[in-house]
Amino acid sequence: MRCRRCRCSRFWRHAGWSGLGRGLLRRHQRTAAVILASGMVGTLLSYHPYYLAYYSPAIGGSAHAAELVPIGWGEGLDVVADWLNQQPDLADGAVATWSPPTMRPYLQTDVAWQGDVQKGTVNYLAVYINQVQSGKDNHYFHHIHPSCTPRQTITLRGITYAWIYRLPLYAILTSEANLNQQVILSQPVLLPPDPCHCTPLTLTLTLQPQVSTPPAHTLLFLHVVGSDGTMVAQLDLALDQLLPADVWQRGEAFAHTLQLPLDASTPPGRYHIVLGLYDLTTGERLPVGQQQPAFPLTPGSSPTGGEGSHVGPYGPGSVLLATFERLPEHTIACSK
C-alpha cells in the first residue's frame, strides 16, 4: 500500500506548484540581475565623462585608490586647460606639462615640456598625478612641488589629478659686455626667487680680466630696479675681491655666483638688474664698452642703448643685464 505522503507529492506536482516555484525563482533572479546592472550603469554614468576615476570599493574607492594603484592616463588634463585658459596672463609665457601633445589642442598658448621650467619662458606649470606617483621627471619640479602652494588643484571624484603653479618669468638681456676695457662680462646666468619665495635672487657672472693687475678703488655695482625706476636692492663689490690675484695674472675667465638681497617686502612686479663699474674715490661710473644683447635686435632698438653705447637706460656706464618677475605673496607662498 503506497503512503499518503507520496500520493500528496504527486498531487502537487500535477497541480503545477513545483513549476510555479521554479518560475518565481527565475523571475526573481532576472529582477535582481536587472537591479544590479542598473546600479552599475548608474554608478558609471555618475562618473561621466571621467570613467577612469572610478575605483572599486574593495580598495577604498576613488578616495584611497592613489595610495594603492597607479592613477592617471590623461583624464583631467582638459579641466587643467579650461582653468588655465581663463587666466588673464596666460599668453605671457608657456605652460609646462608632462605631455605637451595631449594638452596642446586644449590650450590657447604655447605648451612646453617640463624641462623648460628653468628657461624663464614658462609662467605656468602643471604637475600630473601619474608622474608624482612614479617620480618621472620630478627633478624638473621637485623644488616646486610639493614645497609650494599651487594656484589651483584639479580634483575629480575625490582624486587630485593635477596641481597648477604660477612661475616667475625672467630673461637675460645682455650676454656680453666690455667694462671699461678692464673686464669682459659674459654668459650671465639668472635664477630668480623660486615660486615659494624661499630662495634668494641669484646671479652668476663670468668675468675675464683684460689687465694683469686689478684696478684699485674700482667697484662693480648691481642694482635691482622696478619698472618705475625705484631701486629695491643694491650690491657693490670690489673687483680685486671678485677675482683672485692669479686669475688677473693669467687673464682667465672666472665664474662668480652672487646673491642679491631682495627684501621680503618687495612688491610684486617686473624688475631689471643693472650692472656697471664705478670709481670709489670719485663716485663716478666708468665707461661701458660694446655690449652684446642676448636676443636679436631690430634696427633702432636696443635694451642697452645700442651696441657700443656708453649710456644705458639707467644712466651712463650701465648695462641692462636681466629682467625678472616677482610674484604676489598671496598667490604662491612656502608651505609650512
Stockholm file with secondary structure:
# STOCKHOLM 1.0

chainA/1-336         MRCRRCRCSRFWRHAGWSGLGRGLLRRHQRTAAVILASGMVGTLLSYHPYYLAYYSPAIGGSAHAAELVPIGWGEGLDVVADWLNQQPDLADGAVATWSPPTMRPYLQTDVAWQGDVQKGTVNYLAVYINQVQSGKDNHYFHHIHPSCTPRQTITLRGITYAWIYRLPLYAILTSEANLNQQVILSQPVLLPPDPCHCTPLTLTLTLQPQVSTPPAHTLLFLHVVGSDGTMVAQLDLALDQLLPADVWQRGEAFAHTLQLPLDASTPPGRYHIVLGLYDLTTGERLPVGQQQPAFPLTPGSSPTGGEGSHVGPYGPGSVLLATFERLPEHTIACSK
#=GR chainA/1-336 SS CCCHHHHHHHHHHHHTHHHHHHHHHHHHHHHHHHHHHHHHHHHHHHTTTCGGGCCCGGGTCHHHHTTTSCCCSSTTHHHHHHHHHTCTTGGGSEEEESCHHHHTTTCSSCEEEGGGGGTTCEEEEEEEHHHHHHCTTGGGTTTTTTTBCCSEEEEETTEEEEEEEECCCEEECEEEEEETTTEEEEEEEEECCCTTSCSCEEEEEEEEESSSSCCTTEEEEEEEEETTSCEEEEEEEEHHHHSCHHHHHHTCCEEEEEEECCCTTCCSEEEEEEEEEEETTTCCBCCEEEEEESSCCCTTCCTTSSTTCSEETTEETCEEEEEEEECCTTTSCBCC
#=GC SS_cons         CCCHHHHHHHHHHHHTHHHHHHHHHHHHHHHHHHHHHHHHHHHHHHTTTCGGGCCCGGGTCHHHHTTTSCCCSSTTHHHHHHHHHTCTTGGGSEEEESCHHHHTTTCSSCEEEGGGGGTTCEEEEEEEHHHHHHCTTGGGTTTTTTTBCCSEEEEETTEEEEEEEECCCEEECEEEEEETTTEEEEEEEEECCCTTSCSCEEEEEEEEESSSSCCTTEEEEEEEEETTSCEEEEEEEEHHHHSCHHHHHHTCCEEEEEEECCCTTCCSEEEEEEEEEEETTTCCBCCEEEEEESSCCCTTCCTTSSTTCSEETTEETCEEEEEEEECCTTTSCBCC
//
